[in-house]
Amino acid sequence: MQMIIQNRFKQPNLFICRHPTHKRFNFMVSPYHVLEQKRCLQEGCVHFIWKCKIYGKDFNCPRGFKHVGRNCGDCKHYYEEKVCYKPEPQISDTEMSAYLAQLEDYRYWLSTVIDKRVPFSGEISGVFPSLLKIVDYEKSETRLNGFLIRFEKAHIGYDLFADRLYLQVGQRFIRKYSPAERDYIECQAVLKTDRGRVVMINPTRIEYTNGDNLPLIDYSRALVGRTTGVIVKDNCALCKGCPYGALMDVVIIRPQPNQYRRFYCLRGIEIARECPIRLEAKIRLYGNEPAEI
């Protein structure tokens, strides 16, 4: 019997959190972040804001600094302001109880397929480079870690996964098949999860059906994008659906180990609000009519 599966870890519009790090996503946070990664639904999390007793009061910093930072910790003028941020559910208590029951069902389904090689098939909706940035003190390196093929839905075994998921492939796959939107792929692949996302890896027994669209990306363009692209600094919610956007995993080794994900623009546009690509799309859509950009 076929089941219809939805990714409950990525269900939208359930939580918002006013922590400053979530501002670029309009303060929306995924259930995975709240319930699995931080586990902060009940008690929230503590954020320390660096402060200076003389900064902004017409006094010069005795060390010559222009802002409060990590080098100020042993200064007599330095202090920290402790702020607690707690996720805010956007649904009623009854709806939350129903969601948590659905989440447990999803967890059980995952346990039956995770780390296993299963039949996989679906229609391609996008292709993006998989980018990894390694930071060690002042040195950083950006690596191209293959490609992610996006599907809006796909079949996993006998079940229909009715949510976004990905297939990770290498440059050999890209060069051989030149994947394009609405191409169809059938294969065997191993199911993994990555911070709540479902990612299929190591595809074998591939049967590929080309559509009529042009390839979405090639290896050379991805290498150029890795070099010339930048992390989007402002509200990257505006970039949703952009063909030149990709998620970059950032791993900090030193001075303080950390790991997070940022939205990366392959065209090198730092400020989403000023993006000429989005403006051009709006002009094509609305012509001379006024439009919110």
N, C-alpha and C positions, 0 to 999 in steps of 0.2 A: 504494500500500500504506500503510495507516494505521500510524503509530508511536505508542507510548505514551511520553510525555516526562515526566520528573520533574525538578524544580528542584534540581540538585545543589549549588547555592550555598546553599540553605536547608535542606539535609538535617540533621535534628536528631540530637543525641546523638553527635556526632563529636568535639567538642573542649570542654574546659573551660579557663578561665584564671582564676587567682586574683587578677588585678588588681582593686583596689577598685572601679573603675567598673563592673565586671560583677556586683557583688554583688546588685543589684536583680533580676537575671535568674538567680539561683542559680548564677552563674559560668559558665553555658552561653553559648558564643559560636558564631556561625554559621561555616561554612566560608568564606563570602564575606569575613567580617571577617578571618579568619586568612590566607587564601590570596591574596586580591585587594586588600583595603583596606590592611591593615598589613603583610602578607607577613612575618609574624613566626614562622612555624612552626619554622624552624631556629635562629634566634638570639634569639628573644623580643624584648621591648621593655623599655626602661629607664624607671623611674618614680622621680621625686625627691620625697622626703618632707621637708617643711619642718620644721625642728627649732629649738629654742631651748635654750641652755645653762643658763638660769636659770628657765625656765618650770616651774612646779610644785615649786619648791624654796624656797618662802617668801620669794622676792625679788619686788619690784614691778618691772614693766616700766618702763624709763626713759622710754618714749614713751606709757605709759598704755594699751597694748593689752591685750585680754583673751585673745587667742589668736594663734598664729603665722599670718601671712598674707603677701600679696604686697608689703606695704609694709615688710617687715622685712629686705629683701635687703641693705641697706647697714649693718645693725646689727652690732656686734662680737660679739654673743651668738648671732647667727644662723648656722646651718649646715644642710647638706642631707645626707640619707641616701639613697644610691643603691641601688635595689632592681631586680633584673631578673626579670620575669615571662615565663614561656614557656608557650605553649599545651600542654595535655596531651591527646594522642589517647586516645580511649576505646575504640578498636578495635585489633585486632592488626595487625602489619606486613603480613600477607597481605591482610587486609580493606582496609587503607589503600591498597595497590597496586591492588586491584580498584576502589576508590572513585575514585582518581585517573584510572584509565582511563575510568570512567563520566563523570567530570567533563570530560575532553577531548571525549568524544562530545557532551555537552551544550553545550560551547562551540561545537562545529562546528554543531550545530542552531541555536543562537542566531545565529550568523553568517549563516545563510540567511534569517532572518526579521526581524532587528532593523532598526528604522527603516523597515520596509516596511508598506504597507497590506495587511492580510490578512483573510480571512473569520474571524469570531469568533462563537461562540455558547456559551451556558451558562445554568445555573440559579442565580439569586441566592441567596446565603446570608447577606449582611449589607450594610449601608450605613453609612458613617462620614464625618464631615467631614474634609477634608484641611486640617490646621492647620500654619501656619508662624509661628514666633516669631523676630523680628529683635531682637537685643540690640546696642546701641551705648552703651558705658560703662554708666551707670546707667539709661538709657532703654531701654524695650522695647516692642514692639508685636506683638500677635497677629493674624494675618490668616487669614481663611477662604479657602482656595485651592481652592474647589470641593468635590467629594465623591468618595469612593472606594467603588465597588460591589465587594463581595467575592464570589469564586466559589471553591468547594472544588475544582472541576475545570472544564474547558471545552475546546471544540474550537477549535484554531487551524489554519486551513486544513483539511487532511485529517487532521491529527494530534490525538490526545487529550493535552492537558496535564493530567496527573493529579496536580496540586499546586495549592496556593492561589495565586491571582493576582487582579488588580484591573483595573477599568475606571474611568478618571477622567472625571467628567462635571461639568457646571456646574449652577447653580440652575435654568436653563430646563428641563433634562432632569428634575430632581427635581419641579418643579411640573407638568410635562406628564404624566409617567408614574407618579409617586408609588410608587417601587419598594418591593416587599415581598418577604419571604422566599418562595422557590419560584416567583417570577415568572421567565419565560424571555425571553431577549433574543437576537436574531440581528442582526448588523451587520457592517460593514467598519470596521476600526480599525487604527491604527498601533501596532506593538509597540515598547515601550521597556523599559529596565531601570532600577531605582532601588535601588542598594545591594543588589543580588542579587534583589530582587523583580521580577516581571514585571508591568508596568503597561501596559494598552492605553489609548490616548488618541485624541481626535478621532473619535468614532464617527459613521458616516454610514450611509445606507440601513438605517435601524433598523426592525426588525420586533419588536414587543413583545407578549408574551402575559401578561396578568394572571392571577395565581392567586386564591385565596380569602382570603389573609391581609391584615391591616391594614398600612398603610405603616410602614416602619421609622423614618423620620425625615422632617422637613420643614425648609424653609429657616429658618423662624422659630426652631424649636428649636435648630438649629445655631448661629444667631447668639447665642442665650441661652447655650448651652454654651460658646461661645468666650469669653464675658465672665465667666461664673461658674465655669468649670471650673478645675482645678489639675493640676499635674504630680504624679504619685504618687511619694512620697518613699521608701517602703520596698520590699519585695519584690513587684514588680508581676506576678510569675509567678502569684500568686493571682488576678489579674484576667483571666486568659486566658478568652476566650469571652464576656466581659461585654458586653452591648449598649450600655453607656454609656462604653466605653473607646475611645480613638483614639490613634494614634501622631502625635506632634508633631515636626516637624523644627525644630531650633533652630539658627539661624545667628548666630554672634557676629562682629560686624564689628570692634569695638574693645573693650578694649585689645589682646587677642591673638586674631586670627582663628581660628575653630574652627567645626566643624559636627558635630552629633550628633543622635540621635533619642531622645525620651523618651515614656513612656506617660502619656497625658493622660486624666483622669477628667472627663467632661462634667457629672457631678453634684456636683463640688467636694469629693470625699473624698480627702484627702491620704494617709491611712494605710490601706493595703489590708487589713491585719489587722483593722481596726475597721470595715470596710465594712458598713453595715446592709442593703444590697441583697443582698450575698452571704449574710449571716446569714439573711435572710428566705427566700432560696432553699433554704438548708439545712433550715430549719424545715419548709418545705413538703414537702421530699423525705423527711425522716426523722421528722417528727412529733415525738413526745416522746422519741424515742430519743436517747442521747448521740451527738454527732457532732463530729468534728474540724473546727474552723472556722479 
